[in-house]
Amino acid sequence: MNDLIDMHCHLGLMSNGEEVAAAFACDALIFNNTVSPAAWQGERRVFASFPNVTTGFGMHPWWVADGAADEEQCLELLETWEPRVIGEVGLDLGSRHQATAADQQRVFAAIARWAGRAGGRLVSLHAVHAAAEVLDILEGSGTAESCRCIFHWFSGPSDQLKRAIADGCFFSCGPRMLRTGKGREYVKAIPAERLLLETDLPAEQGDRCTFDELCGQLQSAAEAIAAIKGPETLQVIADTSEALLALHSPLAERFAGGFESFR
């Protein structure tokens, strides 16, 4: 069932993340996003035995607001461990998180500078009321050029969508995005080879999730995209997803195209 690949979820926020990972083990791949460096350190060990799970180094903007780590702590860990996969990182400049905008920008800019210098990283991005600011940082740091960047649930204005497409970004789309007219219009505009599927589960931290729930959400997103772009798009999405994860995980031997095939 590798045509259903979850390119953005949070196994560590589920009450039963290991159970979900095990259920997926023989069937599909998961890009597990973490929300803080401490969470990444724990989850990279917990899910190391699951070859279908790729776990990203995260510093979610909400957790920046909670003081989970500052830019110096993030840089120290990045330089020590040199993770191949980054996520979830970015900015949330909505009204609930505007008070920590300066801290968010410092932390995200530091992570982006590291990724831009290191190159070859896979980066999953959070951008709420901040598409232009996130793109400014990606472009200014060199990350847009040297890494593969995925906008998770892109909701910015259409001019910034065009800018992100021009920068070579990918876009992970879930059922909630595809239930909106704006989301469906954006799927029309995004090239098929830049589209990915996601669940963004769990809905709330500590929720219990099931294999069937994740599969159901992925199938729902896949059906919505197929209705917009055509059923042949789903194989393109699956191939792109598997290749992106394989370049940055123990699955690398399954993909022989190399990083440059995405340039």
N, C-alpha and C positions, 0 to 999 in steps of 0.2 A: 504493500500500500504506500510506496514511496511517492505516489502522486499527491499525497497529503502530508506536507512537511510544514511544521509549525515554526515559523521564523521569528516569533516573538511571544514568549510566555514566561511565567515566573514560577518555576517548580519550587523554589525555596520559600515562596509565600503561601504555598498550598500546605494544608495540614498533612497531606499524604503524597508529597512530591516524589518520593522514591517509588511508591506503588505505581504512580502514573508513568514514571520513566520505565519501569520494568514492563508494564503493559505494552508500551510502545516499542520495546526493545527489538522485536522481530519484525516490526511493520513499518515504522516511520521515524523520521529524524526530528529533533527538537533543538532550537536555539533558545537556551535557557538564559534569560537576562537577570542579572542580580541588581540590587539597589544600593549597595555600599561596598567599599573594599573589604570590610569585615565579613559581609555576607558572601562575597566572592571567595575569600579564603576558605570559608567553611564549605560552601557548595562545590567548589572545585574538587574537594576531597570526597564529599558525599557521592557525587555523580561520576567520579573518575572510573568506576567500574561499569558504566553504561556507555558503550561506544557510540550509541545513537544520540547521545546528549552532548552538545557543545555549550559550555558555560562561559558567559562573557563577564569581564571585569566591569562592574557597574558603579556609578555614582549618580543616582537618580536625583534630579533637582529638588524633589520633595524631601529627600533625606539630607541634602545639603542644608535645607532649612532647619532640619532637626539636629544639625551639628554632628552628623555621622563621621565626617572627615573634611579636612580642608585641602587646599591645593598642594601643600607641602607633603602631607601624608599620602595623598594619591600619587604624587610623583615618585616618592620614595619606593612605594610598592611597584609602580610601573617599571622603574629602572631596575629594581631587584629581580622581578619575575618575568618581565617582558611578555605579557600575555598577547596571544595572537588575536584574541577576540575581545572587543570592547562593547559593553552595553548592559544596562541602559544608561545613557548619558545625554546631557542636553540642557535645555532651558525651559522653564515654565514661568512666563511673565503675565499670567492671568492674575486677576484681582486677589485671589487667595494667597498667591506666592510672590506678589510684587515686592513685598518688603525685603525679601532676600535676593533681589535681582542682582545686586553687585557681587554678593558671595557666589551665587550661581555662575555668573559670568567668569569670575576669576578661576573657579574650579574647572569649569568646562573648557575654558581657554587653555589652561595648563595641560589638561588631558589631550586636547586636540594638538597642541604643540608637540607633545611627546609622540603621539600617533603619526603626525605629519613627518617628523624626523625619522621615526622607525620605519614607516612605510609598510605596505602589505598587510595592513590590519583590516578586519571586518568590524564595522562600527554600527550599532543600532542606536537611533537617535530619538529623543523626546523633544518635541518643539510645539509648545502651546502658546499662542499669541507671540511667537518668537521665531518664525521661519526665517525672516530676513536676518535676524541677529545670529541664529545658528549658522546660516550660510556664510555670513561675514566671517565668522570664526573658522569655519571649515576651509574657506578659500584663503584667508589670511595666514593660516597655519600650514597650508600645504596638504592638509588631510583630504580635501576633496580630490586632489590630484593623485596622491600616493596610496590612498586606501579605498576600500569599497564601503560606501556609506549607505545605510538603509534608514529612510524616514519611516518610523513606525506611526501608523494612523495619521498621515499627513492631513492637516486641516487648515493650513495657511491660505493666503490669497492666491489667485490663479497666476499672477505675475511671478510669485515666488516658486510656484510649482514649475513653471517654465524654466526658471533659473536653476532649480534643483535638477531637472531633467538634463539641461545643458551641461551641468557639472558632472553628469554621469551617475547620479544617485539612483538607488533602488527604493521601492515603496512596498512595505508590508501592509496588507489590507485584511481586515476582519469583518465579521457580520455587522458590527455596530457602525463601522464606517460605510459599509455598502447599503445600509438601510436609509441613508440620507441621499437626497438628490445631488448635493454637492459631491459626495463621495463617489457616486456612480459617474458623474460627469468627469471627475478626475481620472477614474479608471479608463474612460474613453481616451483621454489625452495622453496617458502614460504608455510608452511602448511596451508591448507584451513581454519582451525580454528583461524589463525592469520591474515587473510585478511579482510579488510574493504573497503567500498566505500567512495569516497570524490568528491567534485566539486572544492574546493578552490576558489569559486567565492566570490566577483566579480573579473573580470580580471584586472580592474583598480579601484582605490579608487574613490568612487562617482558614479560609474556606476549604472544604473537601471537594476535590474534583475527581472525575472518572475518565477512563479511556474513552468511553462512549460520548461523554460530553465534549472532550477535545475533538474527537473525530466528527461529531455532529457540527461543531462550529466551523471546522475546516471545510467540511462538505458544503455547508451553507454558503461560505465565502466563495468556494470554487464554483458553485452553481450560479451565483450572482455574477461572477466575472465571466463565466462561459456565456451567459445570456447577453452580456454586453459586447464581449470581444470575439466570441465564437469558441466552441468546445476545443478546438486545436490549441488554444492559448494555454490550457491546463498542462499539457505536456511541456510547453516552453517554460512555464513557471516551475514545474517539477525539476526540469533539467538545470535551470538556473539556480534554484535553491540547493540542490544536491551539490552542484559544483562549488558554490560559495562556501558551504559548510565543509566540504571535503578539502578545500584549500587550507583550512585552518584547524583541522581536527585529525584524529587518528584515521579518518576515512580517506586521507589524501591519496592513497594508492588507487582509489576507485575513480580518480579523475586525472587524466593525463594531459589536459589542455593547457594547464599552467595559468598563472596569474595574468599573463599578458593577453590571454584570449578574451579578457573582459575589458581591455583598453579600447 
